[in-house]
Amino acid sequence: MISLLLDILSGILIIAGSVFIVIGAVGLVRMPDLYTRMHAASVIDTLGAGLLISGLMLQAGFTLVTLKLFFIFALFFFTGPVATHALAQAALGEDIKPQLDEDRRDRLDRSQTAPADGGA
Amino acid sequence: MFTAATIAILVALALVVVRATRGPTVFDRVLASNSVGTLAILLLAVVGFLNGRPEWLDIGLTYGLLNVISTLAVLKFFRHGDLAYDDEEERSS
């Protein structure tokens, strides 16, 4: 009974992780610029890998394999943000600008100067 | 279930390789190669379970460590043009 329940639960987690992995990969191809692509790739690193590894942990039971899976998860948890941060910093250093729908700095300038124009 | 996960990971790998070959800047390629490393580790884990040999997770751990080092090394090379670049040394000289 309990093993059937664990099987179902781990199946749900593994399928959910697979879905998130495919979503992240599709986003990596379809997104318009580098920074949004990094956002899509982080879905693979966090939700996809996290759910998939949780499902495998439930499947493995309380053994050394679970500990190894936990180590892999911890590796993703700590190194994923570091690599993403280094990538964003290097890209900004090379003058790659994020694609903006509208430049909000212009709007800020206009709203500051508009009352002065209206008063005059 | 493991088969479905394996197929999903392989599909994702194909899509990520598309980005790696097409990527306009070098950073897109670095991002894609980082994702390829992540997906390779997950593929190792899932295929290990599929074959009933979870010992392959050790190889996955090694791949993970190599993946981080390679990403950071490539980024450092493209930022400074030199792997031996030292910020402290540069400032004092």
Backbone of each chain as ProteinMPNN parsed JSONL, in Angstrom:
{"seq_chain_A": "MISLLLDILSGILIIAGSVFIVIGAVGLVRMPDLYTRMHAASVIDTLGAGLLISGLMLQAGFTLVTLKLFFIFALFFFTGPVATHALAQAALGEDIKPQLDEDRRDRLDRSQTAPADGGA", "coords_chain_A": {"N_chain_A": [[0.838, -1.204, 0.0], [1.788, 1.31, 1.014], [4.041, 1.426, -0.542], [3.027, 1.499, -3.087], [1.803, 3.969, -3.025], [4.043, 5.614, -2.741], [5.25, 5.075, -5.187], [3.399, 6.193, -6.982], [3.503, 8.881, -6.199], [6.222, 9.523, -6.701], [6.224, 9.106, -9.429], [4.528, 11.173, -10.295], [6.108, 13.385, -9.556], [8.401, 12.976, -11.155], [7.362, 13.125, -13.755], [6.382, 15.751, -13.706], [8.79, 17.148, -13.373], [10.031, 16.486, -15.829], [8.314, 17.78, -17.608], [8.786, 20.463, -16.905], [11.462, 20.635, -17.639], [11.326, 20.383, -20.436], [9.815, 22.67, -20.97], [11.613, 24.686, -20.164], [13.678, 24.273, -22.045], [12.371, 24.834, -24.457], [11.813, 27.522, -23.993], [14.42, 28.47, -23.981], [15.052, 28.345, -26.668], [13.081, 29.978, -27.856], [12.967, 32.514, -26.646], [13.506, 36.126, -26.781], [15.957, 37.641, -26.219], [19.301, 37.61, -24.688], [19.128, 37.808, -21.845], [16.518, 37.114, -21.139], [16.625, 34.547, -22.073], [18.412, 33.429, -20.253], [16.781, 33.465, -18.028], [14.89, 31.541, -18.815], [16.536, 29.298, -18.954], [17.147, 28.925, -16.306], [14.926, 27.72, -15.312], [15.225, 25.041, -16.009], [17.391, 24.397, -14.349], [16.436, 24.773, -11.713], [13.51, 24.159, -11.079], [13.027, 21.99, -12.89], [15.277, 20.139, -12.545], [15.129, 19.931, -9.757], [12.531, 18.823, -9.157], [12.679, 16.438, -10.627], [14.858, 15.125, -9.399], [13.872, 14.885, -6.808], [11.787, 13.077, -7.276], [13.293, 10.826, -8.092], [14.652, 10.373, -5.71], [12.578, 9.519, -3.982], [12.038, 7.159, -5.284], [14.379, 5.726, -4.838], [14.473, 5.207, -2.142], [15.623, 4.84, 1.309], [18.67, 5.054, 1.039], [22.201, 4.905, 0.121], [22.169, 5.946, -2.397], [20.224, 7.916, -2.355], [21.516, 9.861, -0.856], [23.567, 10.55, -2.623], [22.037, 11.616, -4.71], [21.028, 13.784, -3.332], [23.372, 15.242, -2.984], [23.939, 15.93, -5.659], [21.737, 17.562, -6.141], [22.272, 19.616, -4.294], [24.588, 20.598, -5.432], [23.605, 21.696, -7.869], [21.989, 23.601, -6.693], [23.739, 25.433, -5.477], [25.683, 26.11, -7.439], [24.351, 26.871, -9.761], [23.099, 29.551, -9.553], [25.532, 30.969, -9.225], [26.913, 30.569, -11.661], [25.041, 31.71, -13.412], [24.999, 34.354, -12.52], [27.665, 35.132, -13.037], [27.644, 34.909, -15.797], [25.74, 36.874, -16.542], [27.03, 39.162, -15.617], [29.386, 39.149, -17.156], [28.24, 39.438, -19.686], [27.039, 41.962, -19.488], [29.342, 43.434, -19.123], [30.396, 43.261, -21.642], [28.842, 45.033, -22.989], [26.249, 44.204, -23.795], [23.012, 44.963, -24.176], [19.967, 44.692, -22.3], [16.897, 43.792, -23.916], [14.345, 46.099, -24.244], [10.881, 46.785, -23.77], [9.85, 49.327, -23.469], [11.63, 52.306, -22.829], [12.062, 53.056, -19.627], [13.416, 55.057, -18.365], [13.29, 57.286, -19.959], [10.583, 57.927, -19.741], [10.451, 58.605, -17.091], [12.014, 60.927, -17.05], [10.415, 62.582, -18.65], [8.066, 62.796, -17.13], [9.025, 64.208, -15.045], [9.703, 66.64, -16.152], [7.355, 67.495, -17.254], [5.383, 68.836, -15.49], [6.656, 71.284, -15.111], [6.6, 72.339, -17.679], [3.84, 72.568, -18.015], [3.221, 74.454, -16.106], [4.382, 76.722, -17.094]], "CA_chain_A": [[0.0, 0.0, 0.0], [2.611, 2.514, 1.115], [5.003, 1.462, -1.653], [2.255, 1.939, -4.257], [1.623, 5.411, -2.859], [5.342, 6.246, -3.049], [5.458, 4.955, -6.635], [2.557, 7.186, -7.667], [4.012, 10.214, -5.887], [7.485, 9.752, -7.414], [5.875, 9.224, -10.841], [4.033, 12.533, -10.531], [7.236, 14.323, -9.469], [9.303, 12.803, -12.301], [6.69, 13.659, -14.954], [6.358, 17.216, -13.588], [10.144, 17.622, -13.663], [10.274, 16.373, -17.276], [7.566, 18.849, -18.279], [9.475, 21.733, -16.708], [12.701, 20.612, -18.424], [10.996, 20.694, -21.838], [9.408, 24.082, -21.018], [12.828, 25.497, -20.114], [14.415, 24.156, -23.302], [11.625, 25.577, -25.482], [12.059, 28.934, -23.723], [15.795, 28.784, -24.382], [15.079, 28.557, -28.121], [12.109, 30.947, -28.346], [13.021, 33.838, -26.017], [14.076, 37.076, -27.744], [17.334, 38.105, -26.021], [20.138, 36.782, -23.817], [18.738, 37.803, -20.426], [15.313, 36.3, -21.001], [17.031, 33.143, -22.258], [18.96, 32.97, -18.979], [15.614, 33.218, -17.178], [14.301, 30.263, -19.215], [17.459, 28.209, -18.63], [17.142, 28.673, -14.868], [13.819, 26.804, -15.019], [15.794, 23.686, -16.062], [18.282, 24.176, -13.218], [15.78, 24.759, -10.405], [12.291, 23.351, -10.996], [13.168, 20.722, -13.599], [16.195, 19.233, -11.851], [14.663, 19.712, -8.384], [11.416, 17.873, -9.115], [13.135, 15.135, -11.138], [15.702, 14.475, -8.398], [12.993, 14.485, -5.694], [11.118, 11.848, -7.678], [14.259, 9.719, -8.054], [14.924, 10.103, -4.299], [11.481, 8.683, -3.467], [12.171, 5.848, -5.919], [15.556, 5.021, -4.328], [14.323, 4.831, -0.741], [16.571, 5.42, 2.26], [19.947, 4.376, 0.797], [23.313, 5.795, -0.249], [21.793, 6.6, -3.658], [19.503, 9.141, -2.0], [22.518, 10.845, -0.435], [24.239, 11.046, -3.843], [21.084, 12.496, -5.39], [20.966, 15.039, -2.59], [24.593, 16.002, -3.301], [23.769, 16.524, -6.993], [20.787, 18.662, -5.995], [22.96, 20.725, -3.614], [25.511, 21.169, -6.426], [22.801, 22.579, -8.722], [21.44, 24.698, -5.882], [24.733, 26.456, -5.187], [26.476, 26.556, -8.575], [23.514, 27.457, -10.797], [23.095, 31.01, -9.433], [26.881, 31.529, -9.42], [27.204, 30.582, -13.101], [24.151, 32.676, -14.053], [25.461, 35.695, -12.169], [28.906, 35.404, -13.772], [27.278, 35.089, -17.213], [25.096, 38.175, -16.717], [28.026, 40.208, -15.41], [30.268, 39.163, -18.315], [27.497, 39.97, -20.831], [26.903, 43.405, -19.287], [30.66, 44.001, -19.346], [30.619, 43.325, -23.092], [27.87, 45.988, -23.529], [25.036, 43.623, -24.366], [21.926, 45.616, -23.441], [18.697, 43.964, -22.283], [15.898, 44.318, -24.842], [13.273, 46.696, -23.453], [9.659, 47.121, -24.481], [9.879, 50.783, -23.493], [12.696, 52.748, -21.947], [11.359, 53.745, -18.543], [14.158, 56.24, -17.922], [12.747, 58.415, -20.726], [9.284, 58.266, -19.194], [10.72, 59.276, -15.812], [12.46, 62.291, -17.349], [9.3, 63.35, -19.177], [7.107, 63.103, -16.076], [9.601, 65.232, -14.168], [9.735, 67.945, -16.819], [6.019, 67.876, -17.718], [4.727, 69.856, -14.674], [7.309, 72.573, -15.326], [6.076, 72.87, -18.946], [2.441, 72.942, -17.842], [3.145, 75.66, -15.291], [4.859, 77.881, -17.847]], "C_chain_A": [[0.87, 1.251, 0.0], [3.589, 2.6, -0.045], [4.302, 1.894, -2.945], [2.086, 3.45, -4.237], [2.903, 6.158, -3.223], [5.612, 6.209, -4.549], [4.669, 6.02, -7.384], [3.115, 8.583, -7.467], [5.294, 10.511, -6.67], [7.234, 9.857, -8.912], [5.405, 10.621, -11.175], [5.191, 13.532, -10.527], [8.126, 14.224, -10.699], [8.668, 13.378, -13.568], [6.663, 15.189, -14.904], [7.733, 17.802, -13.897], [10.456, 17.568, -15.147], [9.566, 17.487, -18.027], [8.294, 20.178, -18.132], [10.788, 21.791, -17.491], [12.41, 20.974, -19.878], [10.58, 22.155, -21.97], [10.645, 24.988, -21.024], [13.59, 25.457, -21.429], [13.722, 24.91, -24.421], [11.841, 27.073, -25.28], [13.447, 29.353, -24.164], [15.894, 29.035, -25.88], [14.245, 29.772, -28.51], [12.293, 32.36, -27.801], [13.835, 34.824, -26.86], [15.513, 37.526, -27.47], [18.016, 37.329, -24.905], [19.589, 36.686, -22.4], [17.452, 37.022, -20.199], [15.625, 34.82, -21.222], [17.637, 32.579, -20.986], [17.841, 32.65, -18.008], [14.997, 31.859, -17.512], [15.212, 29.099, -18.823], [17.448, 27.906, -17.136], [15.963, 27.794, -14.459], [14.323, 25.356, -15.038], [16.587, 23.408, -14.787], [17.532, 24.011, -11.901], [14.59, 23.801, -10.387], [12.469, 21.991, -11.662], [14.025, 19.727, -12.842], [15.687, 18.917, -10.452], [13.569, 18.667, -8.311], [11.857, 16.488, -9.562], [13.955, 14.398, -10.075], [14.881, 14.075, -7.178], [12.273, 13.184, -6.026], [12.047, 10.647, -7.634], [14.602, 9.348, -6.62], [13.846, 9.204, -3.696], [11.587, 7.268, -4.021], [13.302, 5.032, -5.283], [15.369, 4.557, -2.894], [15.445, 5.403, 0.106], [17.919, 4.716, 2.125], [21.021, 5.414, 0.473], [22.985, 6.563, -1.528], [21.069, 7.908, -3.384], [20.468, 10.246, -1.612], [23.235, 11.434, -1.654], [23.328, 11.986, -4.612], [20.989, 13.832, -4.677], [22.196, 15.9, -2.875], [24.485, 16.666, -4.675], [22.825, 17.709, -6.924], [21.46, 19.874, -5.338], [23.936, 21.413, -4.574], [24.776, 22.125, -7.35], [22.386, 23.824, -7.956], [22.47, 25.806, -5.697], [25.434, 26.979, -6.436], [25.644, 27.191, -9.679], [23.461, 28.979, -10.718], [24.466, 31.638, -9.663], [27.195, 31.641, -10.906], [26.336, 31.619, -13.815], [24.602, 34.107, -13.779], [26.719, 36.071, -12.949], [28.603, 35.674, -15.242], [26.662, 36.466, -17.444], [26.112, 39.297, -16.58], [28.96, 40.311, -16.618], [29.557, 39.763, -19.526], [27.324, 41.481, -20.7], [28.236, 44.102, -19.514], [30.991, 44.129, -20.812], [29.616, 44.242, -23.78], [26.74, 45.322, -24.304], [23.87, 44.144, -23.538], [20.686, 44.72, -23.416], [17.7, 44.614, -23.23], [14.713, 44.838, -24.028], [12.074, 46.989, -24.334], [9.551, 48.636, -24.594], [11.0, 51.192, -22.547], [12.089, 53.601, -20.843], [12.111, 54.988, -18.074], [13.664, 57.476, -18.66], [11.439, 58.893, -20.106], [9.456, 59.032, -17.877], [11.132, 60.726, -16.054], [11.284, 63.158, -17.781], [8.332, 63.744, -18.056], [7.672, 64.147, -15.115], [9.558, 66.618, -14.813], [8.341, 68.432, -17.185], [5.352, 68.947, -16.838], [5.339, 71.245, -14.894], [6.787, 73.212, -16.615], [4.644, 73.384, -18.775], [2.313, 74.251, -17.064], [3.523, 76.908, -16.089], [3.917, 78.259, -18.976]], "O_chain_A": [[0.739, 2.126, -0.856], [3.936, 3.694, -0.491], [4.895, 2.566, -3.789], [2.203, 4.124, -5.26], [2.873, 7.18, -3.908], [6.131, 7.168, -5.121], [5.184, 6.667, -8.296], [3.199, 9.375, -8.405], [5.449, 11.594, -7.233], [7.93, 10.598, -9.606], [5.804, 11.201, -12.185], [5.258, 14.417, -11.381], [8.563, 15.242, -11.236], [9.341, 14.036, -14.361], [6.888, 15.852, -15.916], [7.844, 18.814, -14.588], [11.073, 18.489, -15.683], [10.121, 18.074, -18.957], [8.414, 20.936, -19.095], [11.189, 22.859, -17.954], [13.133, 21.762, -20.488], [10.933, 22.817, -22.946], [10.715, 25.943, -21.798], [14.095, 26.483, -21.885], [14.377, 25.551, -25.242], [12.028, 27.815, -26.244], [13.637, 30.462, -24.664], [16.715, 29.838, -26.323], [14.643, 30.528, -29.397], [11.828, 33.317, -28.42], [14.749, 34.415, -27.575], [16.244, 37.777, -28.429], [17.393, 36.492, -24.251], [19.581, 35.605, -21.812], [17.308, 36.343, -19.182], [14.981, 33.947, -20.64], [17.426, 31.412, -20.655], [17.927, 31.683, -17.251], [14.624, 31.108, -16.611], [14.733, 28.042, -18.41], [17.706, 26.773, -16.73], [15.984, 27.189, -13.387], [13.92, 24.541, -14.208], [16.481, 22.327, -14.207], [17.931, 23.206, -11.059], [14.652, 22.748, -9.752], [12.115, 20.961, -11.088], [13.586, 18.621, -12.529], [15.793, 17.778, -9.995], [13.647, 17.733, -7.513], [11.469, 15.483, -8.966], [13.776, 13.197, -9.869], [15.152, 13.04, -6.569], [12.156, 12.296, -5.182], [11.649, 9.568, -7.194], [14.819, 8.175, -6.314], [14.154, 8.245, -2.988], [11.271, 6.296, -3.334], [13.213, 3.807, -5.192], [16.03, 3.613, -2.462], [16.137, 6.332, -0.311], [18.285, 3.892, 2.964], [20.789, 6.621, 0.541], [23.455, 7.683, -1.727], [21.27, 8.895, -4.092], [20.285, 11.407, -1.976], [23.482, 12.638, -1.724], [23.769, 13.022, -5.108], [20.884, 14.881, -5.311], [22.095, 17.121, -2.996], [24.884, 17.818, -4.846], [23.062, 18.737, -7.557], [21.254, 21.011, -5.761], [24.098, 22.633, -4.547], [25.247, 23.235, -7.6], [22.421, 24.94, -8.475], [22.125, 26.986, -5.751], [25.754, 28.166, -6.504], [26.174, 27.978, -10.463], [23.747, 29.647, -11.711], [24.558, 32.724, -10.235], [27.683, 32.674, -11.366], [26.809, 32.324, -14.707], [24.592, 34.959, -14.667], [26.832, 37.186, -13.459], [29.212, 36.546, -15.862], [27.003, 37.151, -18.409], [26.071, 40.272, -17.33], [29.292, 41.411, -17.058], [30.163, 40.5, -20.304], [27.449, 42.206, -21.688], [28.277, 45.218, -20.032], [31.773, 44.996, -21.202], [29.528, 44.249, -25.008], [26.322, 45.819, -25.349], [23.741, 43.821, -22.357], [20.387, 44.057, -24.409], [17.654, 45.839, -23.343], [14.143, 44.107, -23.218], [12.217, 47.389, -25.489], [9.213, 49.173, -25.649], [11.28, 50.494, -21.572], [11.655, 54.727, -21.084], [11.521, 55.874, -17.457], [13.613, 58.57, -18.098], [11.206, 60.093, -19.961], [8.716, 59.971, -17.585], [10.671, 61.637, -15.367], [11.151, 64.305, -17.353], [7.836, 64.87, -18.024], [6.928, 64.874, -14.457], [9.4, 67.632, -14.131], [8.138, 69.626, -17.405], [4.795, 69.898, -17.386], [4.633, 72.253, -14.868], [6.555, 74.419, -16.679], [4.269, 74.44, -19.284], [1.418, 75.055, -17.324], [3.05, 78.008, -15.802], [4.179, 79.216, -19.704]]}, "seq_chain_B": "MFTAATIAILVALALVVVRATRGPTVFDRVLASNSVGTLAILLLAVVGFLNGRPEWLDIGLTYGLLNVISTLAVLKFFRHGDLAYDDEEERSS", "coords_chain_B": {"N_chain_B": [[7.711, 5.447, -16.984], [10.358, 6.291, -16.188], [11.278, 6.058, -18.766], [9.739, 7.982, -20.083], [10.761, 10.286, -18.871], [13.396, 10.132, -19.788], [13.017, 10.482, -22.555], [11.962, 13.077, -22.548], [14.155, 14.525, -21.582], [15.975, 14.081, -23.645], [14.704, 15.365, -25.786], [14.752, 17.988, -24.82], [17.526, 18.348, -24.774], [18.076, 18.335, -27.524], [16.776, 20.707, -28.312], [18.255, 22.581, -26.857], [20.748, 22.286, -28.015], [20.18, 23.308, -30.511], [19.97, 26.046, -29.862], [22.603, 26.442, -29.084], [24.019, 26.15, -31.462], [22.908, 28.178, -33.012], [23.007, 30.523, -31.552], [23.396, 34.036, -31.291], [25.358, 35.589, -29.879], [28.454, 34.947, -28.065], [27.824, 34.438, -25.467], [25.31, 33.324, -25.437], [25.944, 30.83, -26.406], [27.579, 29.884, -24.335], [25.716, 29.795, -22.254], [23.98, 27.85, -23.309], [25.715, 25.666, -23.383], [26.152, 25.276, -20.699], [23.585, 24.483, -19.932], [23.44, 22.129, -21.384], [25.281, 20.589, -19.973], [23.969, 20.373, -17.461], [21.659, 18.947, -18.277], [22.871, 16.621, -19.159], [23.788, 15.497, -16.788], [21.334, 14.975, -15.501], [20.301, 13.161, -17.347], [22.12, 11.052, -17.09], [21.529, 10.265, -14.433], [18.811, 9.451, -14.675], [18.903, 7.458, -16.674], [20.556, 5.687, -15.381], [18.828, 4.807, -13.313], [16.926, 3.649, -14.952], [18.257, 1.46, -16.001], [18.657, 0.091, -13.712], [21.018, 0.607, -12.394], [22.11, 2.621, -10.282], [24.617, 3.534, -9.669], [25.819, 5.192, -11.43], [25.502, 7.758, -10.689], [27.705, 8.857, -9.441], [29.415, 9.515, -11.533], [27.851, 11.506, -12.595], [28.03, 13.47, -10.592], [30.737, 14.2, -10.849], [30.679, 15.258, -13.452], [29.092, 17.477, -12.915], [30.738, 19.115, -11.306], [32.829, 19.613, -13.14], [31.405, 20.992, -15.073], [30.689, 23.468, -13.915], [33.238, 24.593, -13.485], [34.164, 24.738, -16.127], [32.333, 26.522, -17.3], [32.794, 28.912, -15.827], [35.49, 29.295, -16.433], [35.483, 29.701, -19.229], [33.953, 32.038, -19.357], [35.62, 33.809, -17.943], [37.798, 33.84, -19.638], [36.703, 35.089, -21.929], [36.096, 37.53, -20.889], [38.454, 38.743, -19.927], [40.364, 37.963, -21.702], [42.368, 36.274, -20.976], [43.31, 33.532, -19.107], [44.818, 33.595, -16.811], [44.391, 35.971, -15.574], [44.618, 38.361, -12.996], [42.965, 40.176, -10.634], [43.863, 41.612, -8.365], [46.636, 41.766, -8.756], [46.697, 43.245, -11.067], [45.787, 45.713, -10.209], [47.708, 46.546, -8.382], [49.993, 46.87, -9.883]], "CA_chain_B": [[7.948, 6.694, -16.244], [11.75, 6.675, -16.466], [11.404, 6.212, -20.217], [9.179, 9.291, -20.44], [11.712, 11.31, -18.436], [14.541, 10.076, -20.7], [12.638, 11.1, -23.83], [11.836, 14.523, -22.335], [15.498, 15.109, -21.466], [16.612, 14.066, -24.967], [14.079, 16.442, -26.571], [15.296, 19.248, -24.31], [18.921, 18.434, -25.243], [18.067, 18.722, -28.944], [16.423, 22.13, -28.4], [19.36, 23.382, -26.324], [21.819, 22.254, -29.008], [19.771, 24.28, -31.541], [20.368, 27.374, -29.385], [24.066, 26.524, -29.044], [24.551, 26.344, -32.814], [22.374, 29.379, -33.629], [23.199, 31.668, -30.672], [24.09, 35.153, -31.939], [26.565, 35.982, -29.147], [29.166, 33.833, -27.428], [27.216, 34.153, -24.165], [24.23, 32.36, -25.685], [26.548, 29.497, -26.524], [28.011, 29.457, -22.998], [24.478, 29.442, -21.537], [23.49, 26.581, -23.838], [26.609, 24.573, -22.984], [25.866, 25.032, -19.284], [22.349, 23.698, -19.868], [23.754, 20.779, -21.871], [25.903, 19.88, -18.85], [22.908, 20.042, -16.493], [20.798, 17.896, -18.822], [23.636, 15.376, -19.231], [23.776, 14.906, -15.447], [20.0, 14.413, -15.259], [20.159, 11.99, -18.215], [22.884, 9.973, -16.447], [20.788, 9.776, -13.267], [17.58, 8.75, -15.067], [19.244, 6.216, -17.389], [21.045, 4.775, -14.348], [17.662, 4.179, -12.695], [16.247, 2.849, -15.975], [18.982, 0.194, -16.144], [18.858, -0.515, -12.407], [22.396, 0.795, -11.922], [22.216, 4.013, -9.841], [26.008, 3.903, -9.365], [26.255, 6.2, -12.398], [25.359, 9.091, -10.102], [29.048, 9.364, -9.144], [29.881, 10.174, -12.761], [27.073, 12.735, -12.705], [28.618, 14.464, -9.677], [31.971, 14.691, -11.462], [30.279, 16.12, -14.553], [28.598, 18.734, -12.369], [31.879, 19.953, -10.903], [33.523, 20.041, -14.363], [30.524, 21.92, -15.78], [30.834, 24.794, -13.304], [34.581, 25.108, -13.744], [34.318, 25.096, -17.547], [31.563, 27.743, -17.562], [33.485, 30.073, -15.263], [36.753, 29.498, -17.144], [35.202, 30.296, -20.536], [33.527, 33.427, -19.139], [36.79, 34.598, -17.56], [38.624, 34.017, -20.827], [36.123, 36.072, -22.842], [36.031, 38.842, -20.26], [39.776, 39.347, -19.769], [41.249, 37.513, -22.761], [43.514, 35.603, -20.378], [42.824, 32.741, -17.975], [45.633, 33.847, -15.631], [44.157, 37.359, -15.163], [44.481, 38.51, -11.543], [42.483, 41.525, -10.394], [44.728, 42.25, -7.361], [47.932, 42.028, -9.372], [46.486, 44.287, -12.071], [45.578, 46.971, -9.516], [48.923, 46.977, -7.675], [51.05, 47.205, -10.824]], "C_chain_B": [[9.381, 7.188, -16.444], [11.961, 6.881, -17.951], [10.885, 7.571, -20.652], [10.149, 10.403, -20.058], [12.916, 11.345, -19.369], [14.22, 10.766, -22.023], [12.54, 12.614, -23.679], [13.214, 15.176, -22.279], [16.179, 15.142, -22.826], [16.032, 15.16, -25.864], [14.653, 17.789, -26.142], [16.737, 19.437, -24.773], [18.975, 18.891, -26.693], [17.779, 20.212, -29.08], [17.579, 23.005, -27.938], [20.525, 23.407, -27.322], [21.493, 23.19, -30.176], [20.209, 25.678, -31.128], [21.894, 27.516, -29.411], [24.636, 26.742, -30.438], [24.115, 27.677, -33.398], [22.797, 30.648, -32.898], [23.971, 32.819, -31.272], [25.368, 35.551, -31.205], [27.212, 34.748, -28.534], [28.512, 33.466, -26.109], [26.018, 33.22, -24.298], [24.789, 30.943, -25.758], [27.014, 28.983, -25.17], [26.807, 29.016, -22.169], [23.972, 28.083, -21.98], [24.395, 25.433, -23.402], [26.438, 24.249, -21.51], [24.615, 24.174, -19.128], [22.577, 22.271, -20.369], [24.386, 19.953, -20.752], [24.879, 19.448, -17.823], [22.067, 18.87, -16.984], [21.545, 16.567, -18.92], [23.655, 14.688, -17.868], [22.427, 14.247, -15.165], [19.792, 13.144, -16.091], [20.903, 10.794, -17.623], [22.102, 9.376, -15.288], [19.598, 8.928, -13.699], [17.898, 7.443, -15.776], [19.829, 5.194, -16.417], [19.891, 4.056, -13.661], [16.96, 3.247, -13.665], [16.915, 1.479, -16.125], [19.196, -0.494, -14.808], [20.278, -0.395, -11.9], [22.601, 2.249, -11.484], [23.644, 4.432, -9.501], [26.513, 4.993, -10.311], [26.158, 7.61, -11.845], [26.714, 9.699, -9.759], [29.611, 10.11, -10.348], [29.162, 11.497, -12.937], [27.63, 13.831, -11.819], [29.885, 15.061, -10.277], [31.676, 15.636, -12.615], [29.821, 17.478, -14.039], [29.722, 19.664, -11.985], [32.608, 20.486, -12.129], [32.74, 21.121, -15.097], [30.69, 23.339, -15.241], [32.185, 25.401, -13.648], [34.715, 25.552, -15.192], [33.551, 26.373, -17.86], [32.321, 28.972, -17.07], [34.779, 30.359, -16.017], [36.516, 30.167, -18.491], [34.79, 31.748, -20.378], [34.715, 34.305, -18.788], [37.665, 34.857, -18.771], [38.043, 35.086, -21.733], [36.047, 37.453, -22.22], [37.396, 39.505, -20.269], [40.747, 38.937, -20.863], [42.428, 36.713, -22.254], [43.012, 34.834, -19.161], [43.574, 33.064, -16.695], [45.455, 35.271, -15.107], [43.925, 37.426, -13.649], [44.14, 39.966, -11.243], [43.417, 42.279, -9.443], [46.047, 42.699, -7.983], [47.845, 43.219, -10.323], [46.405, 45.661, -11.388], [46.887, 47.487, -8.904], [50.007, 47.415, -8.649], [50.787, 48.523, -11.539]], "O_chain_B": [[9.605, 8.339, -16.818], [12.718, 7.76, -18.363], [11.499, 8.241, -21.482], [10.344, 11.351, -20.819], [13.413, 12.417, -19.712], [15.027, 11.531, -22.551], [12.974, 13.358, -24.559], [13.424, 16.245, -22.852], [16.881, 16.102, -23.145], [16.764, 15.809, -26.611], [14.997, 18.625, -26.978], [17.135, 20.547, -25.126], [19.804, 19.724, -27.06], [18.437, 20.909, -29.853], [17.861, 24.041, -28.54], [21.207, 24.423, -27.461], [22.39, 23.792, -30.765], [20.758, 26.421, -31.941], [22.414, 28.588, -29.724], [25.635, 27.445, -30.589], [24.847, 28.267, -34.193], [22.935, 31.709, -33.505], [25.098, 32.623, -31.727], [26.377, 35.827, -31.855], [26.623, 33.668, -28.482], [28.619, 32.323, -25.662], [25.735, 32.427, -23.401], [24.197, 29.992, -25.249], [26.873, 27.797, -24.872], [26.859, 28.003, -21.472], [23.582, 27.257, -21.155], [23.909, 24.347, -23.086], [26.562, 23.093, -21.106], [24.576, 23.258, -18.306], [21.989, 21.322, -19.852], [24.076, 18.772, -20.592], [24.897, 18.307, -17.36], [21.79, 17.93, -16.24], [20.939, 15.505, -18.783], [23.553, 13.464, -17.781], [22.362, 13.125, -14.664], [19.193, 12.176, -15.622], [20.403, 9.669, -17.641], [22.008, 8.156, -15.153], [19.383, 7.834, -13.178], [17.251, 6.428, -15.522], [19.638, 3.99, -16.586], [19.951, 2.845, -13.446], [16.459, 2.192, -13.276], [16.245, 0.47, -16.346], [19.838, -1.543, -14.75], [20.711, -1.194, -11.07], [23.196, 3.034, -12.222], [23.865, 5.57, -9.086], [27.519, 5.644, -10.029], [26.667, 8.554, -12.449], [26.867, 10.92, -9.782], [30.2, 11.182, -10.215], [29.755, 12.487, -13.364], [27.703, 14.989, -12.229], [30.092, 16.274, -10.226], [32.317, 16.677, -12.759], [30.118, 18.509, -14.642], [29.685, 20.856, -12.29], [32.97, 21.661, -12.175], [33.32, 22.044, -15.668], [30.815, 24.293, -16.009], [32.278, 26.561, -14.049], [35.298, 26.599, -15.475], [34.046, 27.223, -18.599], [32.473, 29.951, -17.8], [35.135, 31.519, -16.223], [37.243, 31.086, -18.868], [35.212, 32.603, -21.156], [34.816, 35.43, -19.279], [38.213, 35.948, -18.928], [38.787, 35.912, -22.262], [35.944, 38.449, -22.937], [37.507, 40.691, -20.58], [41.842, 39.493, -20.955], [43.387, 36.484, -22.991], [42.364, 35.406, -18.285], [43.051, 32.842, -15.603], [46.255, 35.74, -14.297], [43.142, 36.656, -13.094], [44.912, 40.874, -11.552], [43.73, 43.446, -9.677], [46.512, 43.821, -7.782], [48.737, 44.064, -10.395], [46.898, 46.653, -11.925], [47.152, 48.689, -8.9], [50.854, 48.237, -8.299], [51.591, 48.947, -12.369]]}, "name": "protein", "num_of_chains": 2, "seq": "MISLLLDILSGILIIAGSVFIVIGAVGLVRMPDLYTRMHAASVIDTLGAGLLISGLMLQAGFTLVTLKLFFIFALFFFTGPVATHALAQAALGEDIKPQLDEDRRDRLDRSQTAPADGGAMFTAATIAILVALALVVVRATRGPTVFDRVLASNSVGTLAILLLAVVGFLNGRPEWLDIGLTYGLLNVISTLAVLKFFRHGDLAYDDEEERSS"}
